[in-house]
Amino acid sequence: MENHLFKWVDEALLDEIRRLEAVQGKIAEQIEDMKQSLKKTVEKKLGSKKIPLSWVV
C-alpha cells in the first residue's frame, strides 16, 4: 500500500514539473518577443544615430 502512495505522489510531482516546464517555455518566448519589440522601438526612435544596441538585449 505504501509503494502505491509513493508512486501516486511521484506521478503528481512529475505532472507538476511538466506543467511548469510548459509555463517556463511560454515565458521565455514572451521575453524574447519583448526583447525584439524593444529593440525595434529603440531603433525606430534613434533612427540613423550610431549607438550600439547591445544594452537593449
N, C-alpha and C positions, 0 to 999 in steps of 0.2 A: 504494500500500500504506500509506503514511504517513497519508494522509487517512482511510483506513478505521480505523486505530488511534485517531486523534483523535476520530472520530465515536463509536467504542465507549466511549472514556473520557468524552466529553461525556454520552452516554446514561447511563452508570453514575453520573456525578455528579448528573444530573437526577433519576434514580431515588432516590438517597440524599436529595436535598433534599426530594422529595415525601414520602418516608418520615418524615423529621424534622419536616416541617410537620404531618403527622398526629399524631405524638407530641406536638408542641408544643400542638396543639389539645386533645388529651386532658388534658394537664397544666393548661392554662388552665381547662378545665371542672372539674377536680378542685379547683383553687384556689378557684374561685367557689363550689363546693359547700361547701368547708371554711369559707369566709368566712360563708356563710349559716348553717351549723351553729353556728359560734362566736357569731354574733350572737344566734341563738335561745337558746343556752345562757346567754349573759350576760343577756339579757332575762329569762329564766326565774329565774336566780339573784338578780337585782336586784329583781325583782317590780315594785312600783309606784314605786320610787325614781326620781326625775327626774335622770338623768345622761345627758348626750349620748353617743350610741354611735358617733360619728364616728371615735373612736380604734380601734374594733373593725374597721372595714372600710377 
